[in-house]
Amino acid sequence: MGPALIGAIALSRAGSLFDSAVSADPSLGAIKQAAEGAGPVVVNSVPPAEAIGKAASHAVPALGSGYSLGFLIVAVAALACAVVTAGFLGGRQEQEEEIAMVEQRKAAV
């Protein structure tokens, strides 16, 4: 589930960051609509010689920011799951009961 969640968060965030960066860049002119429609992944994979490749300078930071946010959210979710799991597994009281039971068996033998 982690990779799907990371991808969804990253591409959603990257798309919105990319669109706003392309809209604000006056040097792109006529290719703004094409770049916004294609998205950051497509623009990043186009050779720089192509006209739409000029928008790649906006695609890389948008993708980086999106994936950073995706990994951060999944890391926090994993940490929360670890804390909940550790809490439900019992803890010290169960360990002490098991140790006492083992010691009683050793004493009986």
N, C-alpha and C positions, 0 to 999 in steps of 0.2 A: 504494500500500500504506500510505502514511503516514496518510491520513485514516481508513482503516479501523482501523488500529492505535491511533490517538489516540482514536477513538470507543469502541473496546472497553475500553481502559485507563480512560478517563475515566468511562464509565458504570458500569463495575464498581466503581471506587473511590468514585464519587459515591453509588452505591446503598448500599454498606456504611456510609459516613459518615452518610448520610441516615437509614438505619434506626437506627443507634445514637443519633443526635441526637433522633429522634422518640421512641424508647423511653425516653430519659432526661427528656423534657419532660412534667411532670405536668399542665400546662395543656391538653394536647390531649385527654385523657380518652378518650372513645368513638371518636374518629376515628383513633386510633393505628394500628389494624389496616388501616383503609382507606388511610391515607397510606403505610404500609409496603408494602402491596400495589401501590399505584399507582406508586410510585417518584418520584424527584426531578424528572424531566422533566415528568411529568404534573401533579404538584402545582404546579410552577412555572408551568404554563400555565393553571391554573384561576383564574378571577376571584377576587379577595380576598373578595368577598361570600359565596362558597360556603363551607360548613363546612370542607371539606378544604383550602381556601385558607389557613387559619390555619397550616398546616405549611410554607408557602412560605418563611418566615423561616429554615427549616433547609435548604431545597432549594437556594437560591442559593449559600451558602457551600460546600455539598457538591459542587455542579456546578463551581464555581470551582476548588476544590482538585483535583477529578478531572481537569479539563482541564489544569490547570497541570502535574500529574504526567505526563499523556499527552504534552503538548508537550515536556516535559523529556526524557522517555525517547526520543522520536523525534529530538530534537535531538542527543542523545548518540549515537544509532545513526547519524545522518547524518554526524556528525563522525568516527566510527570508519570509516565507509565512505570518506570523503574521504581519511583517512590511509592506509588500505589501498590505495586506488586510486593515490594518489601514490607509494606504495612500489612497486607493481607496474609503474608506467609507466616505470620505469627511473630516471632521475634525471640526475645530473651527467655520468657517464661516457658515456652515450648522446649527450648534448648536445655534449660535447667531440669525440666521434667524428664527429658530423654537421658540426660547424664545421670540423674538419680536412679532411673530404671536400670541403666547399664551397671551402675555401682551395686545395686541390690542383687542383680544376677551374679556379679562377680563374688559378692559376699556369700551367696547361697551355695556356690560351687566350692 
